[in-house]
Amino acid sequence: MMQSSLRTLAVWMARGLPGWRNAMVRARWPVLALVLSTTLLQGCGFALRGAPTYVFNTVAVTPERSGGVAAELSRLMGTRVRPAVTAEDDIAPDAMVEVLSDSRQKVVVGVNAAGLIREFELRLTVRFSVRTPQGKVLIEPTDIRLERSVSFNEATVLSKETEEIMLWRAMQTDAVQQIVRRLAAIKSLAP
């Protein structure tokens, strides 16, 4: 197959037939389309969201041993995380993220004619604030509310439980991402 294509290409080159030029133009279309679409996307201001930049170098996430949101935020911030309570010789963190509450609710929103549950709504509410160790409030106490609907079927209870667990994790990750974007929006630590 490859050899026959090469022979055909060699014949076209030797004869100088227009088919050779058409084949070369057709081969360049995908490259031209890629270059054109990239240029158009750059021209309209499209850019991938890069890594966030912060005005602080270190941060404390409190409470350290509480719900999943604080733990995931600590993991995401990585080496920037410092303990909020430090020994006298340690340096205090530049900012403190306080996860004030992390509540989860599972509410029935739909039943069938027989009174059996058909749909749940999962609700995650995270309340947080950000301040400096000196007490300056950088972000007032703010609520992040997320909701997801889950259909329910008695015949597939195990798979629906797994789906519910995955939705809780996705909601928690979404809440953490929203907190990170708000941390990146802080302009200054100065009073």
C-alpha contacts under 8 A as a table, 3 or more apart, distances in Angstrom:
res1	aa1	res2	aa2	distance
1	M	4	S	5.31
1	M	5	S	6.37
2	M	5	S	5.19
2	M	6	L	6.24
3	Q	6	L	4.98
3	Q	7	R	6.09
4	S	7	R	5.00
4	S	8	T	6.13
5	S	8	T	5.10
5	S	9	L	6.10
6	L	9	L	4.98
6	L	10	A	6.07
7	R	10	A	4.99
7	R	11	V	6.12
8	T	11	V	5.07
8	T	12	W	6.22
9	L	12	W	5.15
9	L	13	M	6.18
9	L	20	W	6.94
10	A	13	M	5.06
10	A	14	A	6.13
11	V	14	A	5.12
11	V	15	R	6.12
12	W	15	R	5.26
12	W	16	G	5.67
12	W	17	L	5.47
12	W	18	P	7.95
12	W	19	G	6.78
12	W	20	W	5.31
13	M	16	G	5.15
13	M	17	L	7.15
13	M	20	W	6.44
16	G	20	W	7.07
17	L	20	W	5.89
17	L	21	R	7.57
18	P	21	R	5.24
18	P	22	N	6.31
19	G	22	N	5.00
19	G	23	A	6.07
20	W	23	A	5.16
20	W	24	M	6.30
21	R	24	M	5.12
21	R	25	V	6.18
22	N	25	V	5.10
22	N	26	R	6.08
23	A	26	R	5.11
23	A	27	A	6.14
24	M	27	A	5.05
24	M	28	R	6.37
25	V	28	R	5.17
25	V	29	W	6.53
26	R	29	W	5.42
27	A	30	P	6.95
28	R	31	V	5.34
28	R	32	L	6.12
29	W	32	L	5.03
29	W	33	A	5.96
30	P	33	A	5.06
30	P	34	L	6.15
31	V	34	L	5.13
31	V	35	V	6.24
32	L	35	V	5.15
32	L	36	L	6.04
33	A	36	L	5.11
33	A	37	S	6.06
34	L	37	S	5.27
34	L	38	T	6.10
35	V	38	T	5.22
35	V	39	T	6.16
36	L	39	T	5.15
36	L	40	L	6.20
37	S	40	L	5.08
37	S	41	L	6.13
38	T	41	L	5.18
38	T	42	Q	6.24
39	T	42	Q	5.24
39	T	43	G	6.10
40	L	43	G	5.00
40	L	44	C	6.38
41	L	44	C	5.40
41	L	45	G	6.71
41	L	46	F	5.49
42	Q	45	G	5.38
42	Q	46	F	5.56
42	Q	47	A	7.13
43	G	46	F	7.48
52	P	180	V	7.81
52	P	181	R	7.27
52	P	184	A	5.81
53	T	184	A	5.70
54	Y	57	N	7.27
54	Y	183	L	6.83
54	Y	184	A	4.99
54	Y	185	A	7.76
54	Y	186	I	7.28
55	V	184	A	7.55
55	V	186	I	6.85
55	V	187	K	6.56
55	V	188	S	6.22
55	V	189	L	7.02
56	F	59	V	7.17
56	F	94	D	5.63
56	F	95	A	6.65
56	F	189	L	7.47
57	N	80	R	6.17
57	N	93	P	7.88
57	N	94	D	6.53
58	T	80	R	4.47
58	T	81	V	5.76
58	T	82	R	6.35
58	T	93	P	4.97
58	T	94	D	5.31
58	T	95	A	6.72
59	V	80	R	5.78
59	V	81	V	4.92
59	V	82	R	5.83
59	V	93	P	5.08
59	V	94	D	5.77
59	V	95	A	4.82
59	V	96	M	5.48
59	V	97	V	7.10
60	A	81	V	5.41
60	A	82	R	5.08
60	A	83	P	5.54
60	A	84	A	5.12
60	A	93	P	6.06
60	A	95	A	6.42
60	A	96	M	4.65
60	A	97	V	6.05
61	V	64	E	6.19
61	V	70	A	6.45
61	V	73	L	7.53
61	V	74	S	6.34
61	V	81	V	7.01
61	V	82	R	7.84
61	V	83	P	7.60
61	V	84	A	7.27
61	V	96	M	5.98
61	V	97	V	4.84
61	V	98	E	5.98
61	V	99	V	7.39
62	T	65	R	7.89
62	T	70	A	6.88
62	T	84	A	7.15
62	T	96	M	7.34
62	T	97	V	6.25
62	T	98	E	4.87
62	T	99	V	6.06
63	P	66	S	5.56
63	P	70	A	6.91
63	P	98	E	6.75
63	P	99	V	6.58
64	E	70	A	6.74
64	E	71	A	6.98
65	R	70	A	7.86
65	R	71	A	7.30
66	S	70	A	6.60
66	S	71	A	7.29
67	G	70	A	5.99
67	G	71	A	6.70
67	G	102	D	6.56
68	G	71	A	5.10
68	G	72	E	5.96
68	G	172	Q	7.35
69	V	72	E	5.20
69	V	73	L	6.01
69	V	99	V	7.80
69	V	102	D	7.12
69	V	126	V	7.92
69	V	172	Q	6.09
69	V	173	T	7.72
69	V	175	A	7.53
69	V	176	V	6.36
70	A	73	L	5.10
70	A	74	S	6.13
70	A	99	V	6.33
71	A	74	S	5.13
71	A	75	R	6.30
72	E	75	R	5.02
72	E	76	L	6.10
72	E	173	T	7.54
72	E	176	V	7.08
73	L	76	L	5.05
73	L	77	M	6.13
73	L	176	V	5.86
73	L	180	V	7.96
74	S	77	M	5.27
74	S	78	G	6.28
74	S	81	V	6.37
75	R	78	G	5.20
77	M	80	R	5.77
77	M	81	V	6.27
78	G	81	V	6.09
79	T	82	R	7.93
81	V	93	P	7.97
82	R	92	A	7.88
82	R	93	P	6.12
83	P	86	T	6.31
83	P	93	P	7.58
84	A	92	A	7.07
84	A	93	P	6.89
84	A	96	M	7.24
85	V	92	A	7.79
86	T	89	D	7.88
86	T	90	D	5.72
86	T	91	I	7.14
86	T	92	A	6.43
87	A	90	D	5.32
88	E	91	I	7.91
92	A	133	P	7.11
93	P	96	M	7.02
93	P	133	P	7.11
94	D	132	T	6.16
94	D	133	P	6.93
94	D	189	L	7.97
95	A	130	V	6.88
95	A	131	R	5.76
95	A	132	T	4.49
95	A	133	P	6.39
96	M	130	V	5.53
96	M	131	R	5.32
96	M	132	T	5.80
96	M	133	P	6.68
97	V	128	F	7.00
97	V	129	S	5.93
97	V	130	V	4.54
97	V	131	R	6.76
98	E	128	F	5.44
98	E	129	S	5.32
98	E	130	V	6.12
99	V	102	D	7.29
99	V	126	V	7.30
99	V	127	R	6.08
99	V	128	F	4.39
99	V	129	S	6.76
100	L	126	V	7.57
100	L	127	R	5.28
100	L	128	F	5.13
100	L	129	S	7.34
101	S	125	T	7.65
101	S	126	V	5.62
101	S	127	R	5.08
101	S	128	F	7.03
102	D	124	L	7.30
102	D	125	T	5.88
102	D	126	V	4.59
102	D	127	R	6.61
103	S	124	L	5.84
103	S	125	T	5.29
103	S	126	V	6.52
104	R	122	L	7.31
104	R	123	R	5.65
104	R	124	L	4.67
104	R	125	T	6.55
105	Q	122	L	5.84
105	Q	123	R	5.01
105	Q	124	L	6.56
106	K	120	F	6.54
106	K	121	E	5.77
106	K	122	L	4.73
106	K	123	R	6.36
107	V	120	F	5.53
107	V	121	E	5.15
107	V	122	L	6.50
107	V	123	R	7.81
108	V	111	V	7.79
108	V	117	I	7.02
108	V	119	E	6.19
108	V	120	F	4.54
108	V	121	E	6.32
109	V	118	R	7.97
109	V	119	E	5.65
109	V	120	F	5.45
109	V	121	E	6.41
110	G	117	I	6.12
110	G	118	R	5.27
110	G	119	E	4.72
110	G	120	F	6.87
111	V	114	A	7.77
111	V	115	G	5.47
111	V	116	L	5.31
111	V	117	I	4.39
111	V	118	R	4.94
111	V	119	E	6.82
112	N	115	G	5.30
112	N	116	L	5.51
112	N	117	I	6.57
112	N	118	R	6.32
113	A	116	L	7.44
117	I	120	F	7.78
117	I	152	F	6.70
117	I	153	N	7.89
118	R	151	S	5.77
118	R	152	F	4.82
118	R	153	N	6.50
119	E	149	S	7.00
119	E	150	V	5.65
119	E	151	S	4.29
119	E	152	F	5.32
120	F	149	S	5.82
120	F	150	V	5.12
120	F	151	S	6.24
120	F	152	F	7.10
121	E	147	E	6.63
121	E	148	R	5.64
121	E	149	S	4.45
121	E	150	V	6.06
122	L	147	E	5.53
122	L	148	R	5.20
122	L	149	S	6.26
122	L	150	V	7.46
122	L	168	W	7.69
123	R	145	R	7.15
123	R	146	L	5.75
123	R	147	E	4.59
123	R	148	R	6.76
124	L	144	I	7.97
124	L	145	R	5.77
124	L	146	L	5.19
124	L	147	E	6.48
124	L	168	W	7.97
124	L	171	M	7.10
124	L	172	Q	7.66
125	T	143	D	6.62
125	T	144	I	5.62
125	T	145	R	4.53
125	T	146	L	6.50
126	V	143	D	5.62
126	V	144	I	5.16
126	V	145	R	6.59
126	V	175	A	7.31
127	R	141	P	6.46
127	R	142	T	5.43
127	R	143	D	4.40
127	R	144	I	6.37
128	F	141	P	5.35
128	F	142	T	5.48
128	F	143	D	6.68
129	S	137	V	7.80
129	S	138	L	7.71
129	S	139	I	5.37
129	S	140	E	5.37
129	S	141	P	4.38
129	S	142	T	6.21
130	V	137	V	6.17
130	V	138	L	5.31
130	V	139	I	4.88
130	V	140	E	6.87
130	V	141	P	7.68
131	R	134	Q	7.96
131	R	135	G	5.98
131	R	136	K	5.39
131	R	137	V	4.27
131	R	138	L	4.97
131	R	139	I	6.74
132	T	135	G	5.29
132	T	136	K	5.27
132	T	137	V	6.61
132	T	138	L	7.18
132	T	189	L	7.31
133	P	136	K	7.51
136	K	191	P	6.66
137	V	140	E	6.29
138	L	186	I	7.16
138	L	189	L	7.37
139	I	142	T	7.46
144	I	175	A	6.67
144	I	178	Q	7.99
146	L	171	M	6.63
146	L	175	A	7.63
147	E	171	M	7.97
148	R	167	L	7.47
150	V	164	E	7.31
152	F	156	T	7.89
152	F	157	V	7.63
152	F	160	K	6.70
153	N	156	T	5.59
153	N	157	V	6.50
153	N	160	K	7.70
154	E	157	V	5.46
156	T	159	S	5.56
156	T	160	K	6.18
157	V	160	K	5.12
157	V	161	E	6.17
158	L	161	E	5.13
158	L	162	T	6.38
159	S	162	T	5.07
159	S	163	E	6.14
160	K	163	E	4.89
160	K	164	E	6.06
161	E	164	E	5.02
161	E	165	I	6.31
162	T	165	I	5.15
162	T	166	M	6.27
163	E	166	M	5.11
163	E	167	L	6.15
164	E	167	L	5.05
164	E	168	W	6.22
165	I	168	W	5.17
165	I	169	R	6.36
166	M	169	R	5.14
166	M	170	A	6.18
167	L	170	A	5.00
167	L	171	M	6.03
168	W	171	M	5.14
168	W	172	Q	6.13
169	R	172	Q	5.07
169	R	173	T	6.19
170	A	173	T	5.09
170	A	174	D	6.10
171	M	174	D	4.98
171	M	175	A	6.17
172	Q	175	A	5.11
172	Q	176	V	6.27
173	T	176	V	5.09
173	T	177	Q	6.16
174	D	177	Q	5.07
174	D	178	Q	6.27
175	A	178	Q	5.11
175	A	179	I	6.33
176	V	179	I	5.05
176	V	180	V	6.21
177	Q	180	V	5.03
177	Q	181	R	6.24
178	Q	181	R	5.15
178	Q	182	R	6.32
179	I	182	R	5.11
179	I	183	L	6.19
180	V	183	L	4.97
180	V	184	A	6.22
181	R	184	A	5.07
181	R	185	A	6.38
182	R	185	A	5.01
182	R	186	I	6.85
183	L	186	I	5.57
184	A	187	K	7.98
186	I	189	L	7.86
